[in-house]
């Protein structure tokens, strides 16, 4: 069953995505980042080229030819895939979601990370997603970023 992690209290959700993607990549875990719109995907694409400051996170878009390579090539060359609006992915290891609602395909993934910001509306939507997963019996973990900073 899919494991769900909630990272709450993020002051910069895109930077949090970069940090978690980098950590996943270092652990040999492939990630799909699901962005709510094209502008967010573009911003992530630019940010991942410069994160961390002395390197970058190899990534591609889910609609790029590179994302459709064989899994062995995708893992070594493109450990992070940015998606906007698709539902076909080169792997189902880790889904990092920036959406206000649960993604309909989340259960295909071994692990899902939901990132929740500080503003009131984002917190409310995060609580709704948490309740959705909890009511369906998913294993949940909560990490409060405001207490780890």
C-alpha positions in Angstrom: 0.0 0.0 0.0 1.2 3.5 -0.8 2.9 5.4 2.1 1.9 9.1 2.4 4.2 11.7 3.9 2.9 15.2 4.7 5.5 18.0 4.9 3.8 21.0 6.4 4.9 24.5 7.2 6.9 25.0 4.0 7.8 28.6 3.6 8.9 27.9 -0.1 7.2 24.9 -1.6 9.4 24.8 -4.7 12.6 24.9 -2.7 11.1 22.1 -0.5 10.5 20.1 -3.7 14.1 20.6 -4.7 15.4 19.5 -1.3 13.2 16.4 -1.2 14.0 15.5 -4.9 17.7 15.8 -4.1 17.4 13.6 -1.1 15.5 11.0 -3.1 18.1 11.1 -5.9 20.9 10.6 -3.4 19.1 7.6 -2.0 18.6 6.1 -5.5 14.8 6.8 -5.5 13.2 8.2 -8.7 10.7 11.0 -8.3 7.8 12.4 -10.3 6.9 16.0 -9.4 3.3 16.8 -10.2 2.8 20.5 -10.6 -0.6 22.1 -10.7 0.1 24.3 -13.8 2.6 24.9 -16.5 4.1 28.0 -14.9 4.9 26.0 -11.7 6.5 23.3 -13.8 8.6 25.9 -15.6 9.7 27.5 -12.3 10.7 24.0 -11.0 12.6 23.2 -14.2 14.7 26.4 -13.8 15.2 25.9 -10.0 16.3 22.2 -10.4 19.1 23.4 -12.8 20.7 25.3 -9.9 19.9 23.1 -6.9 22.0 22.5 -5.0 24.1 25.6 -5.5 27.2 23.7 -6.6 25.4 21.2 -8.9 22.0 20.4 -10.4 19.4 17.7 -10.2 19.1 15.8 -13.5 15.5 16.0 -14.6 13.2 16.1 -17.6 9.5 16.7 -18.4 7.1 13.8 -18.4 6.2 14.5 -22.1 9.9 14.6 -23.2 11.3 11.7 -25.2 13.9 11.2 -22.4 11.1 10.3 -19.9 9.9 7.4 -22.1 13.3 5.7 -22.2 13.7 2.3 -20.7 13.6 2.3 -16.9 17.4 1.5 -16.6 18.3 4.6 -18.6 15.7 6.8 -17.0 17.0 6.0 -13.5 20.6 6.7 -14.3 20.0 9.7 -16.5 16.7 11.3 -15.3 16.0 10.5 -11.7 13.4 13.4 -11.5 10.5 13.9 -13.9 8.3 17.0 -13.8 4.7 16.5 -14.8 1.8 18.8 -15.5 -1.5 17.2 -16.3 -0.3 13.7 -17.4 -1.0 10.3 -15.9 1.6 8.2 -17.7 5.0 8.0 -15.9 8.3 6.1 -16.5 8.2 4.8 -13.0 6.0 4.7 -9.8 8.6 5.1 -7.0 7.8 8.5 -5.5 5.2 11.1 -6.3 5.8 14.6 -5.0 2.6 16.6 -5.3 2.1 20.4 -5.3 -1.7 20.1 -5.9 -4.5 21.2 -3.6 -6.3 18.0 -4.1 -5.3 14.3 -4.1 -4.0 13.1 -7.5 -6.3 10.4 -8.9 -3.4 8.2 -9.8 -1.6 8.5 -6.4 -2.1 4.8 -5.5 0.2 3.7 -8.4 3.1 5.0 -6.4 5.0 3.3 -3.6 5.3 6.7 -1.8 3.6 10.1 -2.0 4.8 13.3 -0.6 2.3 16.1 -0.1 3.8 19.6 0.5 1.7 22.1 2.5 2.6 25.7 2.8 2.0 28.2 5.6 -1.0 30.1 4.3 -4.5 29.4 5.6 -6.0 28.1 2.4 -3.1 25.7 1.7 -3.3 24.4 5.2 -7.1 23.8 4.9 -6.6 21.9 1.6 -3.8 19.9 3.2 -6.1 18.9 6.1 -8.7 17.7 3.6 -6.1 15.6 1.7 -4.8 14.2 5.0 -8.4 13.2 6.0 -9.0 11.6 2.5 -6.0 9.4 2.9 -6.6 8.6 6.6 -10.2 7.6 5.9 -9.1 5.1 3.3 -6.5 3.5 5.6 -3.3 4.8 4.2 -0.2 4.9 6.3 0.5 8.5 7.1 3.5 10.4 8.4 3.7 14.1 9.3 6.8 16.2 9.2 6.5 19.8 10.4 9.1 21.8 8.6 8.6 24.8 10.9 10.0 22.7 13.7 13.0 21.3 11.8 14.3 24.6 10.5 
